[in-house]
Amino acid sequence: MLSLPADIALADPRLLVPEMVAMHQRHPQLDIMNLEALGAASLLDARVLLSERAADGALPGPLSAEGLAWRVIKIG
């Protein structure tokens, strides 16, 4: 089972939603969950951890394009 670090932060929805809208304008191919991850990472200046499977998906390109840090972790 995975555990989360004690310093996990949540983005304020009043700030997150406009950031998601801006991200959608630049990355319209992303679904709402990916937009939330991208927007939260941007607002919180956070590194995104992606599973090996997710690293083959839609997020790595937009994360890199936005200059956001990300890395792949092994799950299981």
Secondary structure, 3 states (H helix, E strand, C coil): CCCCCCCCCCCCHHHHHHHHHHHHHHCCCCCHHHHHHHHHHHHHCCCEEEECCHHHCCCHHHHHHCCCCEEEECCC
